[in-house]
């Protein structure tokens, strides 16, 4: 088992890598996301609870998986996964979407024999630019916390200049936001 709490060495992540706990997996995924500025999200997953319920209903029920694992299957993809497609019929032709058919993926599942989480499929290459400058402009990184949002709402209620407010948010919170005033 390679436990990756600090900076993640990309060369160590490959098919067959095992995790002794779900926390190890989560720490590794967070380091891949933040440390390497990978815009990723959970594509699909299966909780231990759902897995155990399905297995108990099966014709040949097997021993349930311990709940400490949280998930029996965890599939993480780049936010740019999927085939690009047009979503408009011409009325608003320039609508943006993220799909770029990016091959980046990280698939982990529970192994009953080894009794741990194992990397089953892994491709850590993107087909688009990645890096700190690009990463901080993704919607998930621009999202304000409740406290930050409260401060901005107060400033907007006081009719603050939106250009100055966006600069203040950038300096204070390190987030790039676009303020839209709806009348």
Secondary structure, 3 states (H helix, E strand, C coil): CCCCCCCCCHHHCCCCCEECCHHHHHHHHHHHHHHCCCCEEEEEEEEHHHHHHHHHHCCCCCCCCCHHHCEEEEEEEECCCCCCCCCCCCCCCCCCCCCCCCCCEEEEEEECCCCEEEEEEEECCCCCCCCHHHHCCCHHHHCCCHHHHHHHHHHHHCCCCHHHHHHHHHHHHCCCCCCCCCC
